[in-house]
Amino acid sequence: SQQPDTDAENCERWLHEGDKIARRFVMIAERLVTLEPENPRAHLALCKAHSQIAKQAWARDVEILAIQNMYRALAETRKAHELDPEYSIAQNEVTDLEGRLRKNGYDPNSPPPRE
């Protein structure tokens, strides 16, 4: 008879599936930015994709990967705001990401940390 999965195995399986989905999201958003580099919404999509990678990294306690992706997300949302200064969603995302980086002890205006 087969043993039921433990909570840890279930959690790991869901994290793995989440990682795959987040990587696909990044690939799609990167393609969108390539196709429409002047579209602020394309950059916001890539911001959200990097934010999802960061969430997955936090779930695995991989701080450096989480922080690096938060910086990538911030760069994309800043680009979206630069392309359309009236795009309030992008401005709100800039404020949120800068605050989260500061909360974790990082300066949002400095280069991201290296591994």
C-alpha positions in Angstrom: 0.0 0.0 0.0 1.1 3.5 -0.8 1.9 5.9 2.1 0.0 9.2 2.1 2.1 12.3 1.3 3.4 14.2 4.3 2.6 17.9 4.7 6.2 18.6 3.9 6.1 16.6 0.7 2.8 18.4 -0.3 4.4 21.7 0.4 7.5 20.9 -1.6 5.4 19.7 -4.5 3.4 23.0 -4.5 6.5 25.1 -4.2 8.0 23.3 -7.1 4.9 23.8 -9.2 4.8 27.5 -8.2 8.4 27.8 -9.3 7.6 26.4 -12.7 4.6 28.8 -13.1 6.6 31.8 -12.0 9.4 31.0 -14.4 6.9 30.8 -17.3 5.4 34.1 -16.2 8.8 35.7 -16.4 9.4 34.2 -19.9 6.0 35.5 -21.2 6.5 38.9 -19.7 10.0 39.2 -21.1 8.6 38.4 -24.5 5.9 41.0 -24.1 8.5 43.6 -23.2 10.5 42.6 -26.3 7.5 43.0 -28.5 6.2 46.2 -26.9 9.2 48.0 -25.2 7.3 51.3 -25.0 4.2 49.8 -23.3 4.3 50.5 -19.6 1.8 47.6 -18.9 4.3 45.2 -20.5 7.0 46.4 -18.0 4.5 46.2 -15.1 3.7 42.5 -16.1 7.5 41.8 -15.9 7.6 43.5 -12.6 4.8 41.3 -11.3 6.6 38.2 -12.7 9.8 39.1 -10.9 7.8 39.8 -7.7 6.3 36.2 -8.0 9.9 34.8 -8.2 10.7 36.8 -5.1 7.7 35.4 -3.2 8.8 31.8 -4.2 12.3 32.5 -3.0 11.0 33.9 0.3 9.0 30.7 0.7 12.2 28.7 0.4 14.2 31.1 2.7 16.5 32.1 -0.2 16.9 35.8 0.7 19.4 36.7 -2.0 17.3 35.4 -4.8 14.2 37.2 -3.3 16.0 40.5 -3.0 17.6 40.3 -6.5 14.1 39.7 -8.0 12.6 42.6 -5.9 15.3 44.9 -7.5 14.4 43.5 -11.0 10.7 44.1 -10.3 11.5 47.6 -9.1 13.5 48.4 -12.3 10.6 47.3 -14.4 8.0 49.2 -12.6 10.2 52.3 -12.6 10.4 51.9 -16.4 6.6 51.6 -16.6 6.3 54.8 -14.5 8.9 56.5 -16.7 7.0 55.6 -19.8 3.7 56.8 -18.4 4.1 59.1 -15.4 0.3 59.2 -15.0 0.1 55.4 -14.6 -0.8 55.3 -10.9 -0.6 51.5 -10.6 3.1 51.7 -11.6 3.7 54.5 -9.1 2.0 52.5 -6.3 4.2 49.5 -7.2 7.4 51.6 -7.0 6.4 52.9 -3.6 5.5 49.4 -2.4 8.7 47.7 -3.7 10.9 50.5 -2.3 9.3 50.1 1.1 9.7 46.3 1.1 13.4 46.6 0.2 13.9 49.2 3.0 12.0 47.0 5.4 14.5 44.2 4.6 17.5 46.5 5.1 18.3 47.3 1.5 18.5 50.7 -0.2 16.3 50.7 -3.3 18.5 53.3 -4.9 21.7 51.2 -4.6 22.6 48.3 -6.9 21.2 44.9 -6.0 23.4 42.6 -3.9 25.4 39.9 -5.6 25.5 36.3 -4.6 
